[in-house]
Amino acid sequence: MKKLKFRAIGLVCATLFAGSAMAQQVTLRLHQFLPPQATIPAKAIIPWAQKVEKESGGKIKVQMFHAMQMGGSPAQLFDQAKDGVAFAFSMNKATYDKLPPDLKKVIDNNSGLEAAAMFGRAMDEGDKAGRDIAAKAGNNLVTLDAAETQRWLRTASSVESDWVTEVAKKGIDGKKLASEARALIAKYNR
């Protein structure tokens, strides 16, 4: 009878601990608008998700929804992340806050400048491949000269100005963010 009680207690304890271990498992839904074979998903998003899953010891699973499979439009992706419907590289704060410290560390280690650089390299490699294909096909490749580049920048400046105004209404210093982004572009464009 004593052995049976100890086995029963052991089974209950094992079940409780297994439940708490399973509670540590998290599934992040990553929704994006490109097909999985496109450069960014194939060379950056999928490898990033695999790295996160591996570094978390399988505690984080990244469920990917390519090509707008969850519905909506590309313009709505940020709102889907903000509302907690999907994870994005602008992760929902409430979702992040619910993660235990060890899983926050995995996300933190796979975010920021290092992750942005990985995505940038993937895009550069994809652009190079596309450019090579276009050149081999005999397409006319145009490189903007300095004057034309400045004209494009002046023309696009209203987009930045509108964005700064829009995010200011949300309490975000868009001017500062744009300035920091330009500084980083200059730094890594050398």
Summary of the structure (lengths in Angstrom):
residues: 190
radius of gyration: 23.0
end to end distance: 76.5
largest distance: 90.1
contacts: 452
relative contact order: 0.09
helix: 66%
strand: 7%
